[in-house]
Amino acid sequence: MSKYDDLVRKLKEIFQIDRPELDFGVYRILNARVGEINDYLENRLKAKVAESLSASGASNLDGLKRELQEKEEQYRGDGIDPDTVPKIKELRQKVADLGSGGAEHENAVFTHLLTFFSRYYDNGDFISQRRYKGDTYAIPYAGEEVVLHWANKDQYYTKSGENFSNYGFKLDDGRSVRFRLIAADTAKDNRKDNDKERRFVLVEPHIRKVVDIDGSESEEEVLPIEELNSELVIKFEYKAMPKGSKQETLVSEAVEKIFENSTVKSNWLDLGKREPTEGNPQRTFLEKCITSYTTKNAADYFIHKDLGGFLKRELDFFIKSEVMHLDDVQAADKFSDIEKSLRLIQTLRGIALDLIAFLAQLENFQKQLWLKKKFVVDTSYCITLDRVPESLYSLIAANQKQWDQWEKLGVLEGKKEDLFNQSVIGSVAYLKAHQFLMLDTSLFELSFKHNLLSAIDNLDGSLSGTMVHGDNFQALNLLVERYRGEVDAVYIDPPYNTDAAPISYKNGYKDSSWLSLIGSRLPVTSLVMKPTGVLCVTIDDVEVHNLRGLFSSEFSGQDLLGVVGIKNNPAGRTGTVGFSICHEYALFYGRSDTARIGRLEHSAEQKARYKERDEIGHFEWTNFRKHGGVNTYRTARPRQFYPIYVHGTAIRIPNMEWDNTIRNWINVEPPTKVESVLLPIDEAGRERIWDFVSDTAKLNLPHFQVK
């Protein structure tokens, strides 16, 4: 197979032309361009490379031919045989070199293109893998003191979900079998439906409506199994199934139905050949293929923030480091060798930029969809009954869903059966007696919601909280304009990325994926915070180092106010090696340098202890005195046992001299008649020590004044 064929196959993989013909999301984008992309790859690409190589060398070739003809005529006019002149031989060789080697140059271009796009593309994503020498990577760096870099730093992490592709294989006789996905039901708003399992199932025969590009509708019969042009097409759909549904069971059911089909029985018996495993000795080749198809659909989605700019930068780096070899330029015997190299580079760069433009269009469209503010599809309110007009109580009392919710939340007084027997459930009187039950408008008809909301004045002013259900990135972008600069505090509890619940990134970049997830959401969070706002993020040992590095590198405006250790499990979470993990961390960051952590109000017991007060606040003298066993501290630290003179609101420390023989202070300045002497002796008469040595205490005297 030629290098051109290898390149086309790789580019089709990169452009994801094997996607099913689904009519939503990225599939709609890819399917809209598949015809244009196929035409470029299969028809125009090779011709464009040949044309570019030919055009870049044509002008040089014409000039050399004219120069050769003039020189030959000149030497003949001088009576010299041109065949014997070295200059003529050199010109003829240049003409020959420029006129030949087209296929060689084409293959070189195809090889470099294949190497470049294979290197930077990995299973649906483009990742920086610039190699400096051999397998050594050069990390983009702009001279910062410290920079945190990760593999997919320039990408948005969107979600984990389904990644569908077509699946086909050939039998020994050369005939093809193709699995075609014709419909897919996926979770909306990046939410997980805990009561459903989405599985692949063989479609049932049905008639479906098809809308063409002009908006015209037609009907199409859908059959699960069809033979089309000597190809067997088996159709599946991906849909929500009841909780507990097993894909293995559905595969077995599909295999049984396929083998019952008359077409398969008569023409496709090779599908039934045995492919046994230890656990399934009767497994057929068909079952093996369907199992492979249905298990390769989970993936994480990433969207590049600037794919065009990224690939252009990497292309220039690739050409400079691996195509344009300066040593070869310096050692070139003939300038024509350098010209050939330049022709190849010009063609390579031109074709690569065309392909990059194609890819960037697709990626930018996905990016626009991702960043586009989403519509609010439903708004509901939770309102206490004391704010609800009594004219609506009869409708509330008749709503069984509301009573069921209250019973599930445990807010009803008594068991559901007893309340029902006592005619409490459905009773308007019970509602009037329990005015602080919370009404949920999502459980009622739309007309009820409208009547209720119209009866409440200043609805926005009455709200004490807002809850948004959806993807957190989209929710933050939706809220940012409404709450920009208004939030006092933000608490984030991101996924800890532990072995028990990791982000399963398809390329194995577990930490890198986690950083992209957090890194794209934190900047939006900062926008809703006040300058004095405080952000608290909880995390454990698995990602705490990456999280702190992310803040330091990407959010230099955020000031670390402190780290608090939280003991969440004294027994610990045992890892495979090393210590058990028994702590989490709460990292507190300020939106700006004006952010501060407030203090809780003192309890009554604390207020009783903190009797003294100055301009800073309440304090107690015992806080300046060390506690311990009898005479323990004075014996160990005698320099911290000294008198303090107090008079009214003023205190002072007298002049003293240290006697090293008796290890005690000698007081050379007795107190005045109005001053009292205060020593670090507790209520039981035991000698303690002050928290400060005398020199330090003198420096802090302004803070020790009492009232």
C-alpha positions as CSV (number, residue, x, y, z in Angstrom):
1,M,0.0,0.0,0.0
2,S,1.4,3.5,-1.0
3,K,2.1,6.3,1.4
4,Y,-0.7,8.2,-0.1
5,D,-3.2,5.4,0.8
6,D,-1.8,5.3,4.3
7,L,-2.3,9.1,4.6
8,V,-5.9,9.0,3.3
9,R,-6.8,6.2,5.7
10,K,-5.4,8.1,8.6
11,L,-7.1,11.4,7.6
12,K,-10.4,9.6,7.3
13,E,-9.9,8.4,10.9
14,I,-9.0,12.0,12.0
15,F,-12.1,13.5,10.2
16,Q,-14.1,10.7,11.8
17,I,-15.9,9.8,8.6
18,D,-16.8,6.4,10.1
19,R,-19.4,8.1,12.3
20,P,-23.0,6.8,12.1
21,E,-25.7,8.9,10.3
22,L,-27.2,10.3,13.5
23,D,-28.9,13.6,13.4
24,F,-27.8,15.3,16.6
25,G,-24.7,17.0,18.0
26,V,-21.3,16.4,16.5
27,Y,-22.7,13.7,14.2
28,R,-24.8,16.3,12.4
29,I,-21.7,18.5,11.9
30,L,-19.5,15.6,10.6
31,N,-22.2,14.2,8.3
32,A,-22.7,17.7,6.7
33,R,-19.1,17.8,5.6
34,V,-18.4,14.2,4.8
35,G,-19.0,14.5,1.1
36,E,-16.7,17.5,0.7
37,I,-14.0,15.9,2.9
38,N,-14.1,12.6,1.0
39,D,-13.8,14.4,-2.4
40,Y,-10.8,16.3,-1.2
41,L,-9.0,13.2,0.2
42,E,-9.8,10.8,-2.6
43,N,-9.7,13.1,-5.6
44,R,-8.1,16.5,-5.0
45,L,-5.3,15.8,-2.5
46,K,-2.9,13.9,-4.7
47,A,-3.4,16.1,-7.7
48,K,-2.8,19.2,-5.5
49,V,0.5,17.8,-4.2
50,A,1.7,17.0,-7.7
51,E,0.5,20.5,-8.9
52,S,2.2,22.3,-6.1
53,L,5.5,20.4,-6.5
54,S,5.4,21.1,-10.3
55,A,4.5,24.7,-9.9
56,S,7.2,25.4,-7.3
57,G,9.9,24.0,-9.6
58,A,8.6,25.1,-13.0
59,S,10.1,28.6,-12.9
60,N,13.5,27.4,-11.8
61,L,13.4,24.7,-14.5
62,D,12.5,27.2,-17.3
63,G,15.3,29.5,-16.1
64,L,17.9,26.7,-16.1
65,K,16.9,25.6,-19.6
66,R,17.3,29.1,-21.0
67,E,20.6,29.5,-19.3
68,L,21.8,26.1,-20.6
69,Q,20.7,26.9,-24.2
70,E,22.5,30.3,-24.1
71,K,25.7,28.7,-22.7
72,E,25.7,25.9,-25.3
73,E,25.3,28.5,-28.1
74,Q,28.0,30.6,-26.7
75,Y,30.6,27.8,-26.5
76,R,29.7,26.5,-30.0
77,G,30.2,30.1,-31.3
78,D,33.7,30.1,-29.7
79,G,34.5,26.8,-31.3
80,I,34.3,24.8,-28.1
81,D,32.4,21.5,-27.8
82,P,29.7,22.1,-25.0
83,D,29.9,18.4,-24.0
84,T,33.4,19.0,-22.7
85,V,32.7,22.1,-20.6
86,P,32.2,21.4,-16.8
87,K,29.7,24.3,-16.5
88,I,27.5,22.8,-19.2
89,K,27.6,19.4,-17.4
90,E,26.5,21.0,-14.1
91,L,23.6,22.9,-15.8
92,R,22.4,19.7,-17.5
93,Q,22.5,17.9,-14.2
94,K,20.4,20.6,-12.5
95,V,17.8,20.4,-15.3
96,A,17.7,16.7,-15.0
97,D,17.3,16.9,-11.2
98,L,14.5,19.4,-11.3
99,G,12.7,17.5,-14.1
100,S,12.8,14.2,-12.2
101,G,12.1,12.9,-8.7
102,G,8.4,14.0,-8.7
103,A,7.2,10.6,-7.4
104,E,10.0,10.6,-4.8
105,H,9.0,14.1,-3.6
106,E,5.3,13.2,-3.5
107,N,6.0,10.2,-1.3
108,A,8.1,12.4,1.0
109,V,5.3,14.9,1.3
110,F,2.7,12.1,2.1
111,T,5.1,10.5,4.6
112,H,5.7,13.8,6.5
113,L,1.9,14.6,6.5
114,L,1.2,11.1,7.9
115,T,3.9,11.5,10.5
116,F,2.7,14.9,11.6
117,F,-1.0,14.2,11.9
118,S,-0.4,10.8,13.4
119,R,1.7,12.3,16.1
120,Y,-0.6,15.0,17.2
121,Y,-3.9,13.1,16.8
122,D,-4.8,10.5,19.4
123,N,-8.2,8.8,19.4
124,G,-10.3,11.9,18.7
125,D,-8.2,14.6,20.3
126,F,-5.2,16.7,19.3
127,I,-2.5,16.7,22.0
128,S,0.8,18.6,22.0
129,Q,3.6,16.1,21.4
130,R,6.4,18.2,20.0
131,R,9.6,16.2,20.1
132,Y,12.8,18.0,20.5
133,K,15.2,15.1,19.9
134,G,14.1,11.5,19.7
135,D,11.4,10.9,22.2
136,T,12.2,14.1,24.2
137,Y,9.3,16.6,24.3
138,A,9.6,20.3,24.1
139,I,7.0,21.9,26.4
140,P,5.6,25.4,25.3
141,Y,7.2,27.9,27.7
142,A,7.1,31.7,27.8
143,G,9.7,32.4,30.5
144,E,7.5,32.2,33.6
145,E,9.1,31.5,36.9
146,V,7.0,28.4,37.4
147,V,4.5,27.0,34.9
148,L,2.2,24.0,35.2
149,H,1.7,22.2,31.9
150,W,-0.4,19.1,31.1
151,A,-1.2,17.1,28.0
152,N,-4.6,18.6,27.0
153,K,-4.2,22.0,28.6
154,D,-5.7,23.8,25.6
155,Q,-8.9,21.8,25.6
156,Y,-12.3,22.1,27.1
157,Y,-13.4,19.0,29.0
158,T,-17.1,18.6,28.1
159,K,-18.3,15.3,29.5
160,S,-18.0,11.5,29.6
161,G,-20.5,9.9,27.4
162,E,-21.2,7.8,24.3
163,N,-18.9,7.9,21.3
164,F,-20.5,6.1,18.4
165,S,-18.9,4.8,15.3
166,N,-19.8,2.4,12.5
167,Y,-18.5,-1.1,12.6
168,G,-17.8,-3.5,9.7
169,F,-15.9,-6.6,9.0
170,K,-15.3,-9.1,6.1
171,L,-15.8,-12.8,6.0
172,D,-13.3,-15.2,4.6
173,D,-15.0,-15.1,1.2
174,G,-14.5,-11.3,1.0
175,R,-18.2,-10.4,1.6
176,S,-18.8,-7.5,4.1
177,V,-21.0,-7.2,7.2
178,R,-21.8,-3.8,8.5
179,F,-23.4,-2.8,11.8
180,R,-25.3,0.5,11.4
181,L,-26.6,2.6,14.2
182,I,-29.7,4.4,13.1
183,A,-30.9,6.1,16.3
184,A,-29.4,7.0,19.7
185,D,-31.0,8.3,22.9
186,T,-28.4,9.9,25.1
187,A,-28.6,11.6,28.5
188,K,-29.4,15.3,28.3
189,D,-27.6,18.2,30.0
190,N,-24.6,16.0,31.0
191,R,-26.8,14.4,33.6
192,K,-26.8,10.8,34.6
193,D,-30.2,9.0,34.7
194,N,-29.8,6.8,37.7
195,D,-33.0,4.9,36.9
196,K,-32.1,3.9,33.4
197,E,-29.5,1.9,31.5
198,R,-28.7,2.8,27.9
199,R,-27.9,-0.2,25.8
200,F,-27.5,-1.3,22.2
201,V,-30.5,-3.3,20.9
202,L,-31.5,-4.7,17.5
203,V,-34.1,-2.4,15.9
204,E,-37.7,-3.5,15.5
205,P,-39.2,-3.2,12.0
206,H,-41.0,0.2,11.7
207,I,-41.7,3.1,9.5
208,R,-40.0,6.4,10.2
209,K,-40.3,9.9,8.8
210,V,-37.3,11.3,7.0
211,V,-36.8,15.1,6.4
212,D,-34.4,16.0,3.5
213,I,-32.3,19.1,3.2
214,D,-35.2,21.0,1.6
215,G,-37.6,20.2,4.5
216,S,-39.6,17.7,2.5
217,E,-40.9,14.7,4.5
218,S,-41.0,11.1,3.3
219,E,-41.4,7.7,4.9
220,E,-38.8,5.0,5.1
221,E,-39.2,1.4,6.1
222,V,-36.6,0.3,8.6
223,L,-35.8,-3.4,8.7
224,P,-33.3,-4.8,11.3
225,I,-31.5,-7.0,8.7
226,E,-31.0,-6.3,5.0
227,E,-28.8,-7.6,2.2
228,L,-27.7,-4.7,0.0
229,N,-25.3,-5.2,-2.9
230,S,-23.8,-8.4,-1.4
231,E,-23.3,-6.6,1.9
232,L,-25.2,-7.7,5.1
233,V,-26.5,-4.6,7.0
234,I,-27.6,-5.1,10.6
235,K,-29.2,-2.1,12.2
236,F,-29.1,-1.2,15.9
237,E,-30.4,1.6,18.1
238,Y,-29.0,2.9,21.4
239,K,-31.8,3.6,23.9
240,A,-32.8,3.8,27.5
241,M,-33.6,0.4,29.1
242,P,-34.9,-0.4,32.6
243,K,-32.4,-0.4,35.4
244,G,-30.5,-3.7,35.6
245,S,-30.6,-4.4,31.9
246,K,-27.5,-6.3,30.8
247,Q,-25.8,-5.7,27.5
248,E,-24.7,-9.4,27.3
249,T,-28.3,-10.5,27.5
250,L,-29.4,-8.1,24.7
251,V,-26.4,-9.3,22.6
252,S,-27.6,-12.9,23.0
253,E,-31.1,-11.9,22.0
254,A,-29.9,-10.0,18.9
255,V,-27.7,-13.0,17.8
256,E,-30.7,-15.3,18.1
257,K,-33.0,-13.0,16.0
258,I,-30.3,-12.6,13.4
259,F,-29.8,-16.3,12.9
260,E,-33.5,-16.8,12.6
261,N,-33.6,-14.4,9.6
262,S,-34.2,-16.2,6.3
263,T,-31.5,-14.2,4.4
264,V,-28.9,-15.1,7.0
265,K,-29.9,-18.7,7.1
266,S,-29.5,-19.1,3.3
267,N,-26.5,-16.8,2.5
268,W,-24.5,-16.0,5.6
269,L,-23.8,-19.2,7.4
270,D,-20.2,-18.2,8.1
271,L,-21.4,-15.9,10.8
272,G,-22.2,-19.0,12.9
273,K,-18.7,-20.4,13.0
274,R,-17.5,-21.0,16.5
275,E,-15.2,-18.4,18.3
276,P,-15.2,-20.0,21.8
277,T,-13.9,-18.6,25.0
278,E,-13.3,-20.3,28.3
279,G,-16.4,-18.7,29.7
280,N,-18.5,-19.0,26.6
281,P,-17.5,-22.2,24.6
282,Q,-20.5,-21.8,22.3
283,R,-19.7,-18.3,21.3
284,T,-20.2,-17.6,17.5
285,F,-18.2,-15.2,15.3
286,L,-21.3,-13.0,15.1
287,E,-21.6,-12.8,18.8
288,K,-17.9,-11.9,19.1
289,C,-18.3,-9.0,16.6
290,I,-21.5,-7.6,18.2
291,T,-19.9,-7.8,21.7
292,S,-16.9,-5.8,20.4
293,Y,-19.2,-3.2,18.8
294,T,-21.4,-2.7,21.8
295,T,-18.5,-2.3,24.3
296,K,-16.4,0.3,22.4
297,N,-18.6,3.3,22.8
298,A,-17.7,5.1,26.1
299,A,-15.4,8.1,25.8
300,D,-14.6,11.5,27.2
301,Y,-15.3,14.5,25.0
302,F,-12.8,17.3,24.6
303,I,-13.0,20.4,22.4
304,H,-9.8,22.3,21.5
305,K,-9.9,26.0,22.3
306,D,-7.9,27.0,19.2
307,L,-7.2,23.9,17.1
308,G,-6.2,26.0,14.0
309,G,-3.6,28.1,15.9
310,F,-2.3,25.0,17.8
311,L,-1.8,22.9,14.7
312,K,-0.2,25.7,12.8
313,R,2.4,26.3,15.6
314,E,3.1,22.6,15.8
315,L,3.4,22.3,12.1
316,D,6.1,25.0,12.0
317,F,7.9,23.3,14.9
318,F,7.7,20.0,13.1
319,I,9.1,21.4,9.8
320,K,11.9,23.2,11.5
321,S,12.9,20.2,13.7
322,E,12.3,17.2,11.4
323,V,12.0,18.3,7.8
324,M,14.3,21.3,7.4
325,H,17.7,19.9,8.5
326,L,20.2,22.7,8.7
327,D,23.1,20.3,8.7
328,D,22.0,19.0,5.3
329,V,21.7,22.6,4.0
330,Q,25.2,23.4,5.0
331,A,26.6,20.2,3.6
332,A,24.8,20.4,0.3
333,D,27.1,20.1,-2.7
334,K,24.7,21.8,-5.1
335,F,22.2,24.6,-4.7
336,S,19.7,22.4,-6.6
337,D,19.6,20.1,-3.6
338,I,18.5,23.0,-1.4
339,E,15.9,24.0,-4.0
340,K,14.4,20.5,-4.0
341,S,14.2,20.6,-0.2
342,L,12.5,24.0,-0.3
343,R,10.0,22.7,-2.9
344,L,9.1,19.8,-0.7
345,I,8.7,22.1,2.4
346,Q,6.5,24.6,0.5
347,T,4.2,21.8,-0.7
348,L,4.1,20.1,2.6
349,R,3.2,23.3,4.5
350,G,0.6,24.3,1.9
351,I,-1.2,20.9,1.9
352,A,-1.0,20.7,5.7
353,L,-2.5,24.2,6.1
354,D,-5.4,23.1,3.9
355,L,-6.1,20.1,6.1
356,I,-5.7,22.1,9.2
357,A,-8.3,24.6,7.9
358,F,-10.8,21.8,7.4
359,L,-10.2,20.4,10.9
360,A,-10.4,23.9,12.5
361,Q,-13.8,24.6,10.9
362,L,-15.3,21.4,12.4
363,E,-13.7,22.0,15.8
364,N,-14.6,25.7,15.9
365,F,-18.2,24.9,15.1
366,Q,-18.2,22.4,18.1
367,K,-16.6,25.1,20.2
368,Q,-19.3,27.6,19.3
369,L,-22.0,25.1,20.3
370,W,-20.3,24.4,23.6
371,L,-19.8,28.0,24.5
372,K,-23.2,29.2,23.3
373,K,-25.3,30.1,26.3
374,K,-27.9,27.4,26.8
375,F,-31.6,27.9,27.1
376,V,-33.4,27.3,30.3
377,V,-35.9,24.6,29.5
378,D,-37.8,24.6,32.7
379,T,-38.1,26.8,35.8
380,S,-39.8,25.6,39.0
381,Y,-40.1,27.1,42.5
382,C,-40.1,25.7,46.0
383,I,-42.4,27.9,48.2
384,T,-43.6,27.6,51.8
385,L,-47.3,27.4,52.2
386,D,-47.5,30.6,54.2
387,R,-46.8,32.5,50.9
388,V,-49.4,30.6,48.9
389,P,-53.0,32.0,48.6
390,E,-55.5,29.8,50.4
391,S,-57.6,29.7,47.2
392,L,-55.0,27.3,45.8
393,Y,-55.0,25.0,48.9
394,S,-57.7,22.7,47.5
395,L,-55.6,22.0,44.4
396,I,-52.5,21.3,46.5
397,A,-54.4,19.0,48.8
398,A,-55.6,17.0,45.8
399,N,-52.1,16.6,44.3
400,Q,-50.9,13.1,45.3
401,K,-47.4,13.7,43.9
402,Q,-46.9,16.5,46.4
403,W,-48.0,14.4,49.3
404,D,-45.7,11.6,48.1
405,Q,-42.7,14.0,48.0
406,W,-43.4,15.3,51.5
407,E,-43.7,11.7,52.8
408,K,-40.4,10.7,51.0
409,L,-38.6,13.8,52.5
410,G,-39.9,12.8,56.0
411,V,-41.6,16.2,56.7
412,L,-45.1,14.8,57.5
413,E,-45.9,14.2,61.1
414,G,-46.6,10.5,61.3
415,K,-46.6,7.5,59.0
416,K,-48.2,7.7,55.6
417,E,-50.7,4.9,56.3
418,D,-51.8,6.5,59.6
419,L,-52.2,9.9,58.0
420,F,-54.2,8.4,55.2
421,N,-56.5,6.6,57.6
422,Q,-56.9,9.8,59.6
423,S,-57.9,11.6,56.3
424,V,-54.9,13.9,56.8
425,I,-53.5,13.3,53.3
426,G,-55.7,15.4,51.0
427,S,-56.8,17.6,53.8
428,V,-56.8,21.4,53.4
429,A,-56.9,21.7,57.2
430,Y,-53.6,19.9,57.5
431,L,-52.0,22.4,55.1
432,K,-53.4,25.3,57.1
433,A,-51.9,23.8,60.3
434,H,-48.5,23.3,58.7
435,Q,-47.7,26.5,57.0
436,F,-44.0,25.8,56.5
437,L,-44.3,22.8,54.3
438,M,-42.5,23.4,51.1
439,L,-44.5,23.4,47.9
440,D,-42.8,22.2,44.7
441,T,-44.3,23.7,41.6
442,S,-42.7,21.1,39.3
443,L,-45.4,18.7,40.5
444,F,-48.3,20.8,39.3
445,E,-49.9,21.9,36.0
446,L,-48.5,24.9,34.3
447,S,-51.7,26.9,34.9
448,F,-51.3,26.3,38.7
449,K,-47.8,27.7,38.6
450,H,-48.9,30.8,36.7
451,N,-51.7,31.5,39.2
452,L,-49.3,31.0,42.1
453,L,-46.5,33.2,40.7
454,S,-48.9,36.0,39.7
455,A,-50.1,36.2,43.4
456,I,-46.5,36.8,44.7
457,D,-45.2,40.4,44.7
458,N,-41.5,41.0,43.9
459,L,-40.8,37.3,43.2
460,D,-37.0,37.9,42.7
461,G,-36.8,39.8,46.0
462,S,-38.5,36.9,47.8
463,L,-36.2,34.2,46.6
464,S,-33.7,33.1,49.2
465,G,-31.8,30.7,47.0
466,T,-31.4,29.5,43.4
467,M,-30.6,26.0,42.3
468,V,-29.5,25.2,38.7
469,H,-29.7,21.6,37.4
470,G,-27.3,21.1,34.5
471,D,-23.7,20.9,33.4
472,N,-21.7,23.1,35.8
473,F,-19.8,24.9,33.1
474,Q,-23.0,25.8,31.2
475,A,-24.8,26.7,34.4
476,L,-22.0,29.1,35.5
477,N,-21.9,30.7,32.1
478,L,-25.6,31.2,32.3
479,L,-25.5,32.8,35.7
480,V,-22.4,34.9,35.3
481,E,-24.1,38.0,33.9
482,R,-26.9,38.0,36.5
483,Y,-24.6,37.4,39.5
484,R,-21.3,39.0,38.2
485,G,-19.4,40.3,41.2
486,E,-22.2,39.6,43.7
487,V,-21.2,36.4,45.4
488,D,-19.6,36.5,48.8
489,A,-18.4,32.9,49.0
490,V,-18.2,29.9,46.7
491,Y,-17.8,26.3,47.8
492,I,-16.6,23.7,45.3
493,D,-16.5,19.9,45.9
494,P,-15.0,18.6,42.6
495,P,-14.5,14.9,41.9
496,Y,-11.6,13.6,43.8
497,N,-10.4,11.5,40.9
498,T,-9.7,8.5,43.2
499,D,-9.2,5.0,42.0
500,A,-12.8,4.3,43.2
501,A,-14.2,7.0,40.9
502,P,-11.6,8.2,38.3
503,I,-12.1,10.2,35.2
504,S,-11.6,7.5,32.6
505,Y,-9.8,9.5,29.9
506,K,-9.5,7.5,26.7
507,N,-5.8,8.3,26.3
508,G,-5.0,7.4,29.9
509,Y,-4.3,11.0,30.9
510,K,-6.2,10.8,34.2
511,D,-4.7,13.8,35.9
512,S,-4.5,15.9,32.8
513,S,-8.2,15.3,32.1
514,W,-9.0,16.3,35.7
515,L,-7.1,19.5,35.3
516,S,-8.9,20.4,32.1
517,L,-12.2,19.8,33.8
518,I,-11.4,22.1,36.8
519,G,-9.3,24.6,34.9
520,S,-12.1,25.6,32.5
521,R,-14.6,26.1,35.3
522,L,-12.7,28.1,37.8
523,P,-12.3,31.3,35.7
524,V,-16.1,31.5,35.3
525,T,-16.5,31.0,39.0
526,S,-14.2,33.9,39.8
527,L,-16.4,36.2,37.7
528,V,-19.4,35.9,40.0
529,M,-17.4,36.6,43.1
530,K,-17.0,40.0,44.9
531,P,-13.4,41.3,45.2
532,T,-13.8,40.3,48.9
533,G,-15.2,36.9,48.0
534,V,-13.7,33.7,49.3
535,L,-13.5,30.4,47.4
536,C,-13.3,27.1,49.2
537,V,-12.3,23.9,47.4
538,T,-12.2,20.6,49.1
539,I,-9.9,17.8,47.8
540,D,-7.9,14.9,49.0
541,D,-4.3,13.7,48.5
542,V,-4.9,12.4,45.0
543,E,-5.2,15.8,43.3
544,V,-4.3,18.4,46.0
545,H,-0.9,19.0,44.5
546,N,-2.3,19.5,41.0
547,L,-5.0,21.8,42.3
548,R,-2.6,24.1,44.1
549,G,-0.3,24.1,41.1
550,L,-3.3,25.1,38.9
551,F,-4.2,28.0,41.1
552,S,-0.6,29.2,41.3
553,S,0.0,28.9,37.6
554,E,-3.4,29.9,36.1
555,F,-5.0,32.2,38.7
556,S,-2.3,34.4,40.1
557,G,-4.9,36.9,41.2
558,Q,-6.3,34.4,43.7
559,D,-4.6,34.6,47.1
560,L,-4.3,31.5,49.2
561,L,-5.8,32.4,52.5
562,G,-5.1,29.0,54.1
563,V,-5.4,25.3,54.0
564,V,-7.4,23.3,56.6
565,G,-7.0,19.6,57.2
566,I,-10.3,17.7,57.5
567,K,-10.3,14.3,59.1
568,N,-13.0,12.4,57.1
569,N,-12.3,8.8,58.1
570,P,-10.0,7.8,61.0
571,A,-9.7,4.3,59.6
572,G,-8.5,5.7,56.3
573,R,-8.9,4.7,52.7
574,T,-6.3,2.0,52.1
575,G,-4.3,2.3,48.9
576,T,-2.3,-0.4,47.1
577,V,0.9,0.8,48.8
578,G,1.9,3.3,51.4
579,F,-0.2,5.0,54.0
580,S,-3.9,5.0,54.3
581,I,-5.6,8.3,53.3
582,C,-7.7,9.6,56.2
583,H,-7.7,13.4,55.5
584,E,-9.2,15.8,53.1
585,Y,-8.2,19.4,52.6
586,A,-10.1,22.6,52.4
587,L,-8.2,25.2,50.3
588,F,-9.4,28.8,50.9
589,Y,-8.6,31.4,48.2
590,G,-9.4,35.1,48.1
591,R,-10.8,36.7,45.0
592,S,-8.3,39.6,45.6
593,D,-6.0,40.7,48.4
594,T,-9.0,42.4,50.2
595,A,-10.6,39.0,50.9
596,R,-10.6,37.9,54.5
597,I,-11.8,34.9,56.5
598,G,-14.3,36.0,59.2
599,R,-14.5,34.7,62.7
600,L,-17.5,33.0,64.3
601,E,-19.3,34.8,67.2
602,H,-18.0,33.7,70.6
603,S,-20.3,31.4,72.6
604,A,-21.6,32.5,76.0
605,E,-18.9,30.4,77.7
606,Q,-16.2,32.0,75.7
607,K,-17.5,35.5,76.3
608,A,-17.4,34.8,80.1
609,R,-13.7,33.9,79.8
610,Y,-12.8,36.8,77.5
611,K,-13.5,39.6,80.1
612,E,-10.9,42.1,78.9
613,R,-11.3,44.2,75.8
614,D,-9.1,46.7,73.9
615,E,-9.5,48.4,70.5
616,I,-8.7,45.1,68.7
617,G,-11.3,43.1,70.6
618,H,-11.9,40.8,73.6
619,F,-9.1,38.8,75.2
620,E,-8.2,37.0,78.4
621,W,-4.9,37.3,80.3
622,T,-4.5,33.6,80.6
623,N,-3.9,33.4,76.8
624,F,-0.5,35.0,77.5
625,R,0.4,32.4,80.1
626,K,1.7,29.0,79.3
627,H,-0.1,26.1,81.1
628,G,1.5,22.8,82.3
629,G,2.4,20.9,85.4
630,V,3.4,22.5,88.6
631,N,6.5,24.7,88.1
632,T,7.2,22.8,84.8
633,Y,7.3,25.8,82.6
634,R,9.1,28.2,85.0
635,T,11.8,25.7,85.5
636,A,12.2,25.0,81.8
637,R,11.9,28.6,80.7
638,P,12.7,30.9,83.6
639,R,13.2,34.0,81.3
640,Q,9.5,34.0,80.6
641,F,8.7,34.4,84.3
642,Y,8.7,38.2,85.0
643,P,6.4,40.9,86.4
644,I,4.1,43.1,84.4
645,Y,3.0,46.5,86.0
646,V,-0.6,47.5,85.4
647,H,-2.2,50.9,86.1
648,G,-5.7,51.5,84.7
649,T,-5.5,51.0,80.9
650,A,-1.8,51.1,80.7
651,I,0.7,48.3,81.2
652,R,4.5,48.2,81.2
653,I,7.4,45.8,81.7
654,P,10.0,47.1,84.1
655,N,13.7,47.2,83.6
656,M,15.3,44.0,84.7
657,E,18.7,42.3,84.8
658,W,19.2,38.6,84.3
659,D,21.1,36.7,87.0
660,N,22.5,33.6,85.4
661,T,23.6,32.1,88.8
662,I,20.1,31.9,90.2
663,R,18.5,31.8,86.8
664,N,16.1,34.6,87.6
665,W,15.3,38.2,86.7
666,I,16.5,40.9,89.2
667,N,14.0,43.7,89.2
668,V,15.9,47.0,89.2
669,E,12.7,49.2,88.8
670,P,10.1,48.7,91.5
671,P,6.5,49.6,90.7
672,T,5.1,53.0,91.5
673,K,2.5,53.4,94.2
674,V,-0.4,53.3,91.7
675,E,0.8,50.3,89.8
676,S,-0.2,46.7,90.4
677,V,2.1,43.8,89.9
678,L,0.9,41.0,87.7
679,L,2.8,37.6,87.6
680,P,2.0,34.5,85.5
681,I,0.5,32.7,88.5
682,D,-2.8,30.9,88.0
683,E,-5.9,30.8,90.2
684,A,-4.6,27.8,92.1
685,G,-1.3,29.6,92.9
686,R,0.8,27.6,90.5
687,E,3.7,29.4,88.8
688,R,3.4,29.5,85.0
689,I,5.2,31.6,82.4
690,W,4.2,34.3,79.9
691,D,3.7,33.4,76.3
692,F,6.4,35.9,75.3
693,V,10.0,36.7,76.4
694,S,10.3,40.1,77.9
695,D,11.8,41.8,74.8
696,T,9.1,40.5,72.5
697,A,6.4,41.5,75.1
698,K,7.8,45.1,75.1
699,L,7.5,45.3,71.3
700,N,3.8,44.3,71.5
701,L,2.8,46.5,74.4
702,P,0.3,48.6,72.3
703,H,-1.7,45.4,71.9
704,F,-1.8,44.6,75.6
705,Q,-3.5,47.7,76.9
706,V,-6.6,46.8,79.0
707,K,-9.7,48.5,80.0
